[in-house]
Amino acid sequence: MYPEVSNFVEGVDKAFLIIFGISIFFLIGITTVMLIFVRKYRRAVHPKATQIHEYVWVELSWIIIPTILVLLMFYYGYEAYSPMENPPKDAMVVKTYGKMWEWSFEYSNGKTSKELVVPINKAVRLNLISLDVIHGFFVPAFRIKEDVVPGKTNFVWFIPKDYGDYEILCSAYCGLKHSFMESKVVVVSEARFKTWLDSLPEKKVEPEGLTLIKNNACTGCHSLDGAKNVGPTFLKLFDSKVIITDDDQDKEITADEIYLRRSIIEPNAEIVKGYQSGIMKSYHGIIKNDDIKKIIEYIKTLK
């Protein structure tokens, strides 16, 4: 169990312990009653089965008691959950981007970081944005977890109450390197936070082609630095010779503009040898023709 490092720890832990305690009570109780009944009403003692009628107090008990317990669990669960949907209006807003397979955080001044650094005792609202598939933003120590869904901006908020580093995980399986998708929340003093934020480098203006590649989740499967991934690397790809498998025959072709465009529109038409077909979806009608040109122009520069 973690100490109370955020404003949600007490409520969530209380709900968990109540539900866990009730579950343990019934596990032991039902198992005990079952063993008693097995012994007391076994065939050797009662060879002839009898039907029991009109035990009103028993029937009322197994209706009323479970109803009370379910309402009790609901009450404490809702008491813990309800504040999570009502962030303070003065909360510090941080845009949180999830993509295969990393987190990044953009502050109000436009500067970004791979770690979430926040001031202690300050309400923080994270607007969750997915750049590719469904992820799950999860900070176990803070008792917060929320889905990060493409095309929808969810949010979580919290107030950090203790200094330290706390791990951020992805709670939704999002592909090959899901287990590597982690970061951390670093809780510091207000003064140290301001110093850190000012020291962050200014956000670089990146080429439009690179922005399009990132926004369409291409870097989730294609590296820019030559590293092997689900798909071929973009580094030195343009105008190179590649071996594709066509009708069970290997064929060497040149990765020119026509090839790159077709790979975006019909990604399974010409699969590079050694890579699996059917993984990449078609971007026909998703990426505009002008944007495809910008992507190809950027790939040309990766030499």
C-alpha positions in Angstrom: 0.0 0.0 0.0 1.2 3.5 -0.9 1.1 6.4 1.6 -1.5 9.1 1.0 0.4 10.8 -1.9 -2.7 12.2 -3.7 -6.1 13.4 -2.7 -7.8 10.2 -4.0 -5.8 7.6 -2.1 -8.0 7.7 1.1 -11.3 7.3 -0.7 -10.2 4.7 -3.2 -8.5 2.6 -0.5 -11.5 2.8 1.8 -13.8 1.5 -1.0 -11.3 -1.2 -1.9 -10.9 -2.4 1.7 -14.7 -2.4 2.3 -15.4 -4.5 -0.8 -12.4 -6.7 -0.2 -13.5 -7.3 3.5 -17.1 -8.1 2.4 -15.8 -10.5 -0.2 -13.5 -12.3 2.3 -16.4 -12.5 4.9 -18.6 -14.2 2.3 -15.9 -16.5 1.0 -15.2 -17.8 4.5 -18.9 -17.8 5.5 -20.3 -19.5 2.4 -17.4 -22.1 2.4 -18.1 -22.8 6.1 -21.8 -23.2 5.6 -21.2 -25.4 2.6 -18.9 -27.8 4.6 -21.5 -27.9 7.4 -24.2 -28.8 5.0 -22.1 -31.4 3.2 -21.5 -33.1 6.5 -24.9 -32.7 8.2 -27.1 -33.5 5.2 -25.0 -36.2 3.5 -26.8 -39.2 2.1 -25.6 -41.5 4.9 -27.5 -39.4 7.4 -30.4 -38.3 5.3 -31.0 -41.0 2.6 -34.3 -39.5 1.6 -34.3 -35.9 0.4 -37.0 -33.6 1.8 -38.3 -30.3 0.5 -38.4 -27.3 2.9 -41.1 -24.7 2.5 -41.9 -21.2 3.9 -38.7 -20.2 5.8 -39.7 -16.6 5.5 -36.9 -15.2 7.7 -34.3 -17.0 5.6 -35.7 -15.7 2.3 -35.9 -12.1 3.7 -32.4 -12.4 5.0 -30.8 -13.3 1.7 -32.7 -10.5 0.0 -32.3 -7.7 2.6 -28.7 -8.3 3.7 -27.1 -8.5 0.2 -29.2 -5.4 -0.8 -27.7 -3.5 2.1 -24.2 -4.6 1.4 -24.5 -3.8 -2.4 -25.8 -0.3 -1.5 -23.0 0.1 1.0 -20.3 -0.8 -1.6 -22.0 1.5 -4.1 -22.0 4.3 -1.7 -18.3 4.1 -0.9 -17.4 3.5 -4.5 -19.4 6.5 -5.7 -18.0 8.6 -2.8 -14.5 7.8 -4.1 -15.3 8.2 -7.8 -17.5 11.3 -7.8 -14.6 13.8 -7.0 -12.6 12.4 -9.9 -15.1 13.9 -12.3 -15.1 17.4 -10.8 -11.6 19.1 -11.2 -11.1 22.5 -9.7 -11.5 25.4 -12.2 -8.0 26.7 -11.2 -6.3 23.4 -11.9 -3.0 23.5 -13.9 -3.8 22.0 -17.3 -1.3 19.7 -19.0 -1.9 18.1 -22.4 -0.9 14.5 -22.2 -0.2 12.6 -25.4 -0.1 8.8 -25.6 1.4 7.1 -28.7 3.1 3.8 -29.3 5.0 3.5 -27.1 5.6 6.7 -25.0 4.0 9.5 -23.0 4.7 13.2 -23.6 3.4 16.2 -21.7 2.8 19.7 -23.0 2.5 22.6 -20.6 0.6 25.9 -21.1 3.7 27.7 -22.4 4.0 25.1 -25.2 7.1 23.4 -23.8 7.1 19.6 -23.7 8.6 16.9 -21.5 8.8 13.1 -21.4 8.2 13.3 -17.6 5.3 14.9 -15.8 6.8 17.3 -13.3 4.2 19.0 -11.1 4.3 21.3 -8.0 3.2 19.8 -4.7 -0.3 20.6 -3.3 -1.4 22.0 -6.7 -4.4 20.6 -8.6 -3.3 19.3 -12.0 -5.7 18.4 -14.8 -4.4 16.1 -17.6 -6.2 16.3 -20.9 -5.6 12.9 -22.4 -5.0 12.6 -26.2 -4.1 9.5 -28.2 -2.2 9.9 -31.4 -2.8 6.3 -32.5 -4.5 3.5 -30.6 -6.3 3.1 -27.3 -3.9 3.6 -24.3 -4.6 3.7 -20.5 -3.1 6.4 -18.4 -2.4 4.8 -15.0 -0.6 6.2 -11.9 -1.0 3.4 -9.3 0.3 5.6 -6.4 -2.3 8.3 -7.1 -5.2 5.9 -7.7 -6.0 7.4 -11.0 -6.6 5.6 -14.3 -8.4 6.7 -17.5 -8.6 5.4 -21.1 -6.8 7.5 -23.7 -9.0 7.1 -26.8 -8.3 8.3 -30.4 -10.6 11.1 -31.4 -11.8 11.8 -27.9 -10.2 13.9 -25.1 -10.7 12.3 -21.7 -9.1 13.8 -18.6 -7.9 12.9 -15.1 -7.0 15.2 -12.3 -5.2 15.0 -8.9 -3.5 16.9 -6.2 0.0 15.6 -5.3 0.6 15.6 -1.6 4.1 14.2 -1.2 7.5 14.7 -2.8 8.9 12.0 -4.9 8.8 10.0 -8.2 5.8 7.9 -9.1 5.5 5.6 -12.1 3.2 6.1 -15.0 2.0 3.0 -16.8 -0.2 2.1 -19.8 -3.1 0.0 -18.6 -4.4 -1.0 -22.1 -2.5 -3.4 -24.3 -1.4 -1.2 -27.2 1.0 -3.3 -29.2 4.4 -4.9 -29.4 6.2 -2.6 -26.8 3.2 -2.0 -24.5 5.3 -3.0 -21.4 7.9 -0.3 -22.3 5.3 2.5 -22.3 6.1 4.1 -19.0 7.1 7.4 -17.5 7.0 9.1 -14.1 5.3 11.9 -12.2 7.9 14.0 -10.4 6.5 16.0 -7.5 8.6 19.1 -6.6 8.2 22.4 -4.8 6.5 25.4 -6.5 9.9 27.2 -6.8 11.7 24.2 -8.2 8.8 23.6 -10.7 9.0 27.1 -12.0 12.8 26.8 -12.4 12.4 23.5 -14.2 9.7 24.8 -16.5 11.8 27.8 -17.5 14.8 25.6 -18.2 12.9 23.4 -20.7 14.1 24.0 -24.3 11.8 25.9 -26.6 9.6 23.7 -28.8 11.2 23.2 -32.1 9.3 23.8 -35.3 9.4 20.4 -37.0 8.9 19.7 -40.7 5.2 19.2 -41.8 6.0 15.8 -43.1 7.4 14.7 -39.7 4.3 16.1 -37.9 2.1 14.2 -40.3 4.1 11.0 -39.7 3.7 11.3 -35.9 0.0 12.4 -36.0 -0.8 9.3 -38.1 1.1 7.0 -35.8 3.6 5.9 -38.5 6.4 6.0 -35.9 4.7 3.3 -34.0 5.8 0.8 -36.6 8.5 2.6 -38.7 11.6 4.0 -37.0 13.3 7.1 -38.2 16.8 6.1 -37.0 17.3 2.7 -38.6 16.1 0.6 -35.6 14.2 -2.5 -36.5 10.5 -2.3 -35.8 7.2 -3.8 -37.0 7.7 -2.2 -40.4 10.8 -1.1 -42.4 12.7 1.9 -41.1 12.3 5.2 -43.0 16.0 6.0 -42.7 17.7 5.7 -46.1 14.5 4.1 -47.5 13.9 6.5 -50.4 15.6 5.4 -53.6 16.9 2.2 -52.0 16.6 -1.3 -53.3 14.1 -3.5 -51.4 13.0 -7.1 -51.8 9.3 -7.7 -51.9 7.3 -10.9 -52.1 4.8 -11.0 -55.0 2.9 -14.1 -55.8 5.3 -16.1 -53.7 8.2 -14.8 -55.8 10.9 -12.4 -54.5 11.4 -9.3 -56.6 13.8 -6.4 -56.2 12.3 -2.9 -56.7 13.3 0.7 -56.0 11.6 2.5 -53.2 10.7 5.6 -55.2 7.8 8.0 -54.9 5.4 5.7 -56.6 6.3 2.8 -54.2 6.0 5.0 -51.1 2.7 6.4 -52.2 1.3 2.9 -52.9 2.6 1.7 -49.6 0.5 4.4 -47.9 -2.7 3.8 -50.0 -2.3 0.0 -50.5 0.0 -1.1 -47.7 -0.4 -4.8 -48.3 0.2 -4.7 -52.0 4.0 -4.9 -51.9 5.3 -6.3 -48.6 9.0 -6.1 -47.9 10.5 -9.5 -47.4 10.8 -10.4 -43.7 7.8 -8.3 -42.6 4.2 -9.4 -42.0 1.3 -8.4 -44.2 -2.1 -7.3 -42.8 -0.8 -5.2 -40.0 -0.9 -1.7 -41.6 -4.3 -0.3 -42.5 -4.9 1.7 -45.7 -4.7 5.5 -45.3 -6.7 6.0 -48.5 -9.2 8.8 -47.8 -7.6 9.4 -44.4 -4.4 11.2 -45.4 -4.9 13.9 -48.1 -2.9 13.7 -51.3 -1.0 16.9 -50.5 -0.1 15.5 -47.1 1.1 12.3 -48.6 3.5 14.4 -50.8 4.8 16.1 -47.6 5.4 12.8 -45.9 7.3 11.5 -48.9 9.3 14.7 -49.1 10.3 14.2 -45.5 11.3 10.6 -46.0 13.6 11.7 -48.8 15.5 13.8 -46.3 16.3 10.8 -44.0 19.6 10.0 -45.4 
